[in-house]
Amino acid sequence: MPPVTNHLIDLIPRKDRGTLLASCDRVQLGMEQVLCEPGITARYVYFPLEGFISLITSIDGKPVLEVGMIGAEGMLGAQIAMGVQVSPLYAVVQGAGSAWRMPANEFRAELARNAALQLCIGRYVYVVMGQLATSAGCLRFHNISNRLARWLLMTQDRARKDSFYITHHFLAYMLGVRRVGITNTAGDLQRRGFIEYTRGEITILDRRGLQGVACSCYEADRQKYADILH
């Protein structure tokens, strides 16, 4: 089994990595735990090791739509590197797991003296900006089947396993569609043998088949990340 790591931290030279981790605590993130809310000062940054975090935008103060996802490839709280203390989005744990947690003030101090960390986080912010733009276009132009397949692949990548728990209600909430639309689309993917879905437990049976259904946004995001954060 591969070691449990965070890719951004792995990109930093060993000496700088040790300094960074000395200020971190390893914590467990629980399902549906809210890590930050829009307009609220962030107390910590998180580098997930397992599981994943959904980034959710709000309208009229209510969370309504997922616009991004963070797993072991990224971090929560990157806006602090740009001098912004408050979060622009809700961050909710949708796949339980562990993470390195670092106080925001110590993260700022580490950024000030760690050029390698500055470069890495700057590149990551660029990638996230591109992913958010992709998400907006995907919502507008791609159908539910394309987007559900993309979301399942993204979740599998970050969960690092083939099975995970998710309800129709949450999927509808994340994709910004009516629940009946998710029911019909998930049922179609199951009939085609791509997934198995029972009482909220989804198992990916045919990843290649899902990739054939997913919109081009999935591969475009993966390539963008690989090109910038290699």
N, C-alpha and C positions, 0 to 999 in steps of 0.2 A: 504494500500500500504506500503511495507517495506521501511524503511528509506534509503536514498541515502548515501551510505558509500563506503569506499575503504577497502578491506579485509586486506591488509598489515597493514594499519594504525590501524584497529580494533584489530589486534593481539598484538599491543604494549600496555603495561600497561597504565591505564588512565593518571597518572601523566606525564609520558614520552610523551604520545600522545598529551597532552595539550601544552607541550613545542614545539613539532614538528609543530603543527598546527599554533602556534603563528607566525611562520616564513613563513606561506603559504598564498597565495592569491587564492581565488576561481575564476577561469577564464572559459570562454566559448571557446570550441574548434570547429572550423568551418570545414565543409566538405572539404576535399582535402587540408587542411592546412598542410604545411610541418613544422614539429617541429624540425627536425635535419637532417643533411646530413653527409655521411661518411667523416671522416677526419676533420670535423669542430668542434671546441671546444663547448661543451654544456654549455649553459648559465643557463639552468633550468633543474630541474627534475619535472616530472608530475606524480601525483597519480589520475588516472581517476576515476570519480564517475558515469558517464554515457557515453554511446557511446563506441567507440573502435578505436584503433590505429593499423595500419598495419606496420610491420617491413619488409622492402624490401631490398634485396641484389642487388648489381650492378655488371655489367660486362663491362669492358672498359669505366667506368664512367657513365654508363646509368642504371637506375633502371629497373630490368627485372623480378623479381620473389619475391613473398611474402614468407617469411620463418617463420613468427611468427605474433602473434596478442596479443594486450594488452587491457584489459578492467579493470573493477573495482577489478579484482583479483590481479592486479600487478602494476607495475610502469615503467615509461620510464626514463632511465638515471642510471640504476643500475651499469653500468660500473664505475661510479665515486666512488663507494664503494671499488673498486679494485685499485684506484689510477690512473685511466685512464680518461682523460678529454674529449677526442674526441669520437665521435659516430662511431661505426663500420657499421651502417646501416642507410638507409633512414627511417624516421618515418613519416607516412602520416595519417592524420585523415580520416577514412573511415566511421565513424559513429559519427555525431556531438553530443556534450554533454559537461558537465562541468567536471572540474578537479581541484584538489589542485595543484598549481604551486609554487615551492620553488627555490630560487636562488641556483645555484650549490655550491657556496662557503659556504652558510649557511647550506646546506645539509652536506657538509664535516665536518663542525664544530659540527653539531648535532651528526653525526656518532661518532666523537671522544669522546663525553661525554655520549653517550646513548648506553649502552651495549645491551639493549633489541632491539634497532633498528639495531645494528650491526648484531645480531643473526638472526633477521627476514630477513634482506636484504641478508645476506650470504646464507640462505636457499633458498630464492627466486632466486638468481643467479644460484644455483645448479639446481633448477627446470627448469629454462630457458635453461640452457645448455642441459638438457635432452630433452626438447621440440624441440630445434634446431636440435639435432641429429635425433629425430623421424621424423621431417619434411624432412630431407635429404633422409632418407630411404623410406618414404612414396612417395616422388616424383619419386624415382627410381623404386619401385616395385609394386605400386598400380595403378589401372586404373583410368580413369577420373571420372567415376561414383562414385567410392569409395571416391575419394578425394573431389569431389564437395559436396557430402553428408556430409562429415566430416567438410568442410569449412562452410556449411550452419548451422550446429549444433553449431560450435564454434562462429559464428556470432550471432546466436540467444541467446546463453548464455551471450554474452557481451552486445548485444543491449538491453537485458532484455525485449524483445517484439517479437511478432510473425511476424511482417512485417517490412521490411527495404528496402531501395532503393539501387540497384546495377545494373550495365549494363553488357551485355554480354562481351563487350570490356574489362571492368575492371576485370571480372571473368577470362577471358582468360589470361590477364596480370598477375593476382595473381597466377593462377595455372600453368602458363608456357606452355599453349597449344594454338593451333589455335582456333580462334573464332568459327569456324564451329563445332569444337568438343564440346564446351560449349553449343552451340545452340541445338545440337542433344541430349546431355546428359540432359540438363535442360528440354527439351521437353519430354523426357522419364519419368523423375521424375514427371512432371506435368500430363502426361497421367495416371500414376499409382496412382495419387491422393495424392502425398506426398507434393507437393507445388503448388502454383498458381503464375504465372509470367506474369505480364502485364506492358509493357512500363517501365521496370526497377524496378518495385515494386514487391518484392518477399514476399509471405506470406507462412509461414510454416503451412500446414494443418494437417500433420500426423507426429509428431516428432518420434514416435515409428517406423514408417515405414522407416524414414530416418536413424534411428539408425541401422536398419537391413541392410541398403545399405552401410553405412559408414564403412571404414576399422577399424581394431582394434586399430589404432593409436589414434583415438578420445578418447576411453575409457581409454587407457593406459596413456595418458596425464592427464586426469581428476584424475585418481587414484594416479598418481605420485604427483600431486599437493596436493591432500587430505592427502596423507601419510606424506608429509614433512611440509606442512603449515596448519596444523589442529588447 
